[in-house]
Amino acid sequence: MAVFFKDANGNFFTSVKAGVGAPEGFEPVEANSVDAAREKHVPAVDLERDGHIIHVQVGEVAHPMEPEHYIEWIALEADGRLEVHALKPGQTPATFFAGGVKSGRVYAYCNLHGLWVKEF
Ligand SMILES: [Fe+2]
């Protein structure tokens, strides 16, 4: 499982290797640990075209994408790789990843409500 760390400026450090510790000045970010609406934050994962395309929306009910409250990025962890798609306010809280994997994790980061993960 990928690990995520954040510093006071909002920068992230992440790794897919087990046992990686926080760099100096970074704090661990735990997924699904903030008390907020799960249906707006837990990524909804759809394997399309026989799994060749992974469609992700945040969440079951689309999350707001306002400048003061939005999904900063969506990431796919599968097969030892981590692919991050950055988003901006005004965009749809969704993205596509190349598939070809049967299982993995999808992460979403809300600027107000933190990190969320869904296994598939
Ligand atoms: Fe949020």
Boltz pocket constraint, residues with backbone or C-beta under 6 A from the ligand:
constraints:
  - pocket:
      binder: B
      contacts: [[A, 36], [A, 40], [A, 41], [A, 63], [A, 69], [A, 70], [A, 110], [A, 111], [A, 112], [A, 113]]
      max_distance: 6.0
